[in-house]
Amino acid sequence: MRSAVRSRLATTIEAARRYLLEQAAGGFPEARHVMRFPRQAGFASDHETQSTDVFSRAVLASVLLDAAEQDRDRAFRRTVAALARREAEHVAASRLRDRAGGWSYFPGLRELPPDLDSLSAALLLFARAAPERAEQCAEPVALALGNTRPDGSVATWLVSPRDHPADRRLMERGISQFWGDGADVDVCAHFFFALWTHDRDRFAEAVRRGVRWVEGMQAGDGSWKAAWYHGEAYAAALCVRLLRAVGGAEAALARAAARLLRTERPDGGWGMLEADPQETALAVWAIRGSGRELPASAKERAVRGLIDSQNREGHWKGSPWIKMDVGRARGGGGPTLSYGSATLTTAFCLRTLVGERSR
C-alpha cells in the first residue's frame, strides 16, 4: 500500500473510532430499527410501529471486538472490551420471559417468533464478552437443536410447545402468512459459529453436520444466497468465518474467495450498481477470512475507496443490511422491508480497515 494511502488510513480509522465511541456513549441511538407493521396488512399487535436495537447492538459489539483484536492500541482494546460487556448486559436484559426461544428481532410484534439469528448474536457476544451470561441461551439452544433436520440444518423460527397457546397461534400464523418456514444458510452459519465459539467440544457433532450443510448450500459460482440480508458479501462473510474456524472445507473457501475476487467492480470496490462501502468492507473481510491474499492492487483500490467515501463526521452512509420479505410465505413478491445503519456500516468498515492496516 502506498505511503500516502497508509497515512490517510490512520486518520480514517481514528475518525471512525471516535464516531463509534460517541454513538456508544448514548447507547447507539442511530442503530435503532423502527418499522411499521399495519393492522390493515394483517398484523394484530397493539402497536403498529415496532422498535428494536438488541440484535444490531449485539452484532455491533462483536464486530467491534473483531476490530479491537487486530488493533495495536491497548487503550482502544480495553475500551471495546468494557463496551462489549456492557452490550452483553443490555442483550441479557432483553431476553423474552414469556417465550422459550429467547430473543425476537421485534419483541413487540407477536406474529414474529423468536429466531435463530437473534439467539446466535446473543450467544456469540456472551461467549466473547460475558461467558457467565451464556446460560441464558441454554433453553433456546436446546429448542433449536431439538429441531435439527436430517441434513444438519436448523430452522430459523424458535416456537416451543411450552409457549402460551395464544402466542403460539399468532407466531404460527405469522410464519404461514408472512415469514415462511425453513432453514436459512446465513442464519445457520451464524448459529453454528456461535456454538463453536461458546463450547466447541460439547457441540462439535452438531456444528460439523451444520458445516456440511452450509458447504452443500454453496452455489456453483462460489456464492451463498442470503435470506435475510442484502447483497452477497454478508452471507459470504458468515459462511466463510464458520468454515475457516471449523476446518476441512478448503475447496469451498477457495470458491468463495474466487467468486468475491471476480465480482470486484472495474473501478474498485464491491456493490451492485456502484461501489458500496459496506459491501466492499464485507467482501474484503470475507476474502481475508478465507485465508486468501487480496491482490495488492485490489487492496489499495478498496482501501482508497473506503477512505474517500467516509463522511467528515467519521462515519459512512448506512447501506441496506437487513431485508424482511413479508411475502416470503407466499413465495416472495414483497413487500420487502429494509434496514440499514450508518453505525453498522461504520463498524464493518472500521473492522476491515484495521485488519488491512495490520497486514
Secondary structure in CASP SS format (residue, H / E / C, confidence):
PFRMAT SS
TARGET T0000
AUTHOR 0000-0000-0000
METHOD secondary structure of the structure
MODEL  1
M C 1.00
R C 1.00
S H 1.00
A H 1.00
V H 1.00
R H 1.00
S H 1.00
R H 1.00
L H 1.00
A H 1.00
T H 1.00
T H 1.00
I H 1.00
E H 1.00
A H 1.00
A H 1.00
R H 1.00
R H 1.00
Y H 1.00
L H 1.00
L H 1.00
E H 1.00
Q H 1.00
A H 1.00
A H 1.00
G C 1.00
G C 1.00
F C 1.00
P H 1.00
E H 1.00
A H 1.00
R C 1.00
H E 1.00
V E 1.00
M E 1.00
R E 1.00
F C 1.00
P C 1.00
R H 1.00
Q H 1.00
A H 1.00
G C 1.00
F C 1.00
A C 1.00
S C 1.00
D C 1.00
H C 1.00
E C 1.00
T E 1.00
Q E 1.00
S E 1.00
T E 1.00
D C 1.00
V H 1.00
F H 1.00
S H 1.00
R H 1.00
A H 1.00
V H 1.00
L H 1.00
A H 1.00
S H 1.00
V H 1.00
L H 1.00
L H 1.00
D H 1.00
A H 1.00
A H 1.00
E H 1.00
Q H 1.00
D C 1.00
R C 1.00
D C 1.00
R H 1.00
A H 1.00
F H 1.00
R H 1.00
R H 1.00
T H 1.00
V H 1.00
A H 1.00
A H 1.00
L H 1.00
A H 1.00
R H 1.00
R H 1.00
E H 1.00
A H 1.00
E H 1.00
H H 1.00
V H 1.00
A H 1.00
A H 1.00
S C 1.00
R C 1.00
L C 1.00
R C 1.00
D C 1.00
R C 1.00
A C 1.00
G C 1.00
G C 1.00
W C 1.00
S C 1.00
Y C 1.00
F C 1.00
P C 1.00
G C 1.00
L C 1.00
R C 1.00
E C 1.00
L C 1.00
P C 1.00
P C 1.00
D E 1.00
L H 1.00
D H 1.00
S H 1.00
L H 1.00
S H 1.00
A H 1.00
A H 1.00
L H 1.00
L H 1.00
L H 1.00
F H 1.00
A H 1.00
R H 1.00
A H 1.00
A C 1.00
P H 1.00
E H 1.00
R H 1.00
A H 1.00
E H 1.00
Q H 1.00
C H 1.00
A H 1.00
E H 1.00
P H 1.00
V H 1.00
A H 1.00
L H 1.00
A H 1.00
L H 1.00
G H 1.00
N C 1.00
T E 1.00
R C 1.00
P C 1.00
D C 1.00
G C 1.00
S C 1.00
V E 1.00
A C 1.00
T C 1.00
W E 1.00
L C 1.00
V C 1.00
S C 1.00
P C 1.00
R C 1.00
D C 1.00
H C 1.00
P H 1.00
A H 1.00
D H 1.00
R H 1.00
R H 1.00
L H 1.00
M H 1.00
E H 1.00
R H 1.00
G H 1.00
I H 1.00
S H 1.00
Q H 1.00
F H 1.00
W H 1.00
G C 1.00
D C 1.00
G C 1.00
A C 1.00
D C 1.00
V H 1.00
D H 1.00
V H 1.00
C H 1.00
A H 1.00
H H 1.00
F H 1.00
F H 1.00
F H 1.00
A H 1.00
L H 1.00
W H 1.00
T H 1.00
H H 1.00
D H 1.00
R C 1.00
D C 1.00
R C 1.00
F C 1.00
A H 1.00
E H 1.00
A H 1.00
V H 1.00
R H 1.00
R H 1.00
G H 1.00
V H 1.00
R H 1.00
W H 1.00
V H 1.00
E H 1.00
G H 1.00
M C 1.00
Q C 1.00
A C 1.00
G C 1.00
D C 1.00
G C 1.00
S C 1.00
W C 1.00
K C 1.00
A C 1.00
A C 1.00
W C 1.00
Y E 1.00
H C 1.00
G C 1.00
E C 1.00
A H 1.00
Y H 1.00
A H 1.00
A H 1.00
A H 1.00
L H 1.00
C H 1.00
V H 1.00
R H 1.00
L H 1.00
L H 1.00
R H 1.00
A H 1.00
V H 1.00
G C 1.00
G C 1.00
A C 1.00
E H 1.00
A H 1.00
A H 1.00
L H 1.00
A H 1.00
R H 1.00
A H 1.00
A H 1.00
A H 1.00
R H 1.00
L H 1.00
L H 1.00
R H 1.00
T C 1.00
E C 1.00
R C 1.00
P C 1.00
D C 1.00
G C 1.00
G C 1.00
W C 1.00
G C 1.00
M C 1.00
L C 1.00
E C 1.00
A C 1.00
D C 1.00
P H 1.00
Q H 1.00
E H 1.00
T H 1.00
A H 1.00
L H 1.00
A H 1.00
V H 1.00
W H 1.00
A H 1.00
I H 1.00
R H 1.00
G H 1.00
S C 1.00
G C 1.00
R C 1.00
E C 1.00
L C 1.00
P C 1.00
A H 1.00
S H 1.00
A H 1.00
K H 1.00
E H 1.00
R H 1.00
A H 1.00
V H 1.00
R H 1.00
G H 1.00
L H 1.00
I H 1.00
D H 1.00
S H 1.00
Q C 1.00
N C 1.00
R C 1.00
E C 1.00
G C 1.00
H C 1.00
W C 1.00
K C 1.00
G C 1.00
S C 1.00
P E 1.00
W E 1.00
I E 1.00
K E 1.00
M E 1.00
D E 1.00
V C 1.00
G C 1.00
R H 1.00
A H 1.00
R H 1.00
G C 1.00
G C 1.00
G C 1.00
G C 1.00
P C 1.00
T E 1.00
L E 1.00
S E 1.00
Y E 1.00
G E 1.00
S C 1.00
A H 1.00
T H 1.00
L H 1.00
T H 1.00
T H 1.00
A H 1.00
F H 1.00
C H 1.00
L H 1.00
R H 1.00
T H 1.00
L H 1.00
V H 1.00
G H 1.00
E H 1.00
R H 1.00
S C 1.00
R C 1.00
END
